[in-house]
Amino acid sequence: MLYVILFVVGGCFYVVLELFWRGRSHISMALAGGSCLVLLYGVLTYFPALPLLVRAAVGALIITAVEFVTGAVVNVRMGLRVWDYSSLPYNCYGQICLYYSLLWMLLCVPVAVLVDMVSGYVART
C-alpha cells in the first residue's frame, strides 16, 4: 500500500510542479512522477548513510533517467511532443538536459529528507 501512496503522491506532485513551471502537463508526467517517487524511496532507503548531496545527485540521476525513458516513449515513439529540450544546451535528443537535471538535484534535497521521515515512520509502525 505504501508504494501505491508514493506513486499517487509523486504523480500528483509532478503534475502540479509542471503546471506551476510550464502552465501545462500531460498524463505521462503523472506516470513518470509516480515512478520517480517510488524509485527514489526504494533507492534512498536502501542507502540511508549516503551524504545528503550524494543522495540528491542519485535522485537527480533517477529522475533524469525516468524522464529520458518517458520522453523516448511519449515524445519520440508516440510523437506526442509533450516536451522538447532541443533548444537548451547539453541536451540529449531533446528529452533531457543538464539544466533540468541540476534542478532535479535541488528538488531532491527536500525529497531525500521526506523519504527519511516516511521510512522512519514506516519502521516504527
N, C-alpha and C positions, 0 to 999 in steps of 0.2 A: 504493500500500500504506500510505503514511503516513496518509492520510485515513481509511482503514478502522481503523487502530490508534487514531487520535484519536477516532473515532466510538465504538468499543467502550470505550475508557478513559473518555470523557466520559459515556457511558450508564451504566457501572458506578458511576462516582463520584457521579452524580446520584442514583441509586437508594440507594446507601449513605448519602449525605447525608440523604435523605428518611427512611430507616429510623432513622437516628440522631436526627433532629429531630422526626419525627412518629410514628415507630413503624410506619409502613406506606408502601407505594409502589405504583406501577402501571407496567405495561409502557410506557405512553405517556411516562412520565417518563424511561425509558431512551432512548427515541427523541428526546425533547426534549434531554436531556443530551448525547447524541452529536452532535446537530445544533449545539448551543451550542458545544461544544469545536471542532468543525470550523470553524464561522463565526468564533469567536474567534481561532483560529490564522490563518485567512486574513486577517482584518482587521488583527490586531495585527502580523503580519509585514509587511503592506503599509505600515503606518505605524509603523516602529520608532523614529522620532525623537520621537514624542509623549512628553510627560512622563508618568511612571507614573500619577499620579492621573487624568490625562485618559484614558489607556488603560483604567484601571479604570472610569471613568464610561462610556466607549464600550462596554466589556464588559457593564456592568450594563444598558445600553440594549439590547444584543443579546439578552441572556438574558431580559429583560423582554418584548421583542418575541416571542421564541420561546414564552415562557410564555403570552402573550396569544393567539397563533395556536393553540397546542396546546389551551388552555382553550376557545377558541371552537369547535374541532372536537370535542374529547373531552367537555367538560362541557356546553356549550350545545347543539351539534348532535346529538351522540350521547347526551346525557343521562346520562353515566356518573358525574357528580358526584365526580370524583377529588379536587378541592379547591374551596373556596369562601371567598374573602376578603371576602365581603359585610359581615361584621361588623367589619372593620378600616377605620379612617379612610383617606380618599384612595384608595379602590379604584375600579377601572374594571370595571363589570359583574361584580364578584366574581372576576375572573380574574387581575388583577394589582393590586398596591397599592404605595404608596410605601415602606412598611416593608421589604418583601422586596426591592424594587429597591435600597434602601440596603444591605441585607445582601449582595446580589449584588455591589455595588460593592466592599465589603470583601473578599469572596471573590476578586474579580478582580485584586486586587493580587498575591497569590502566583501566580495563574494567568498573569498577564502576565509575571512573572519566569520561570515554567516554559516559556511559549511562546518566550521569548527563548533559553532554554537549548536547547530542542528545535530551533528554527530554526538556531541556531548549529551544533549537531551535524549537522543535515541539510546545511548549507552546506559543512561540512568533509568530508563523505563523498561 
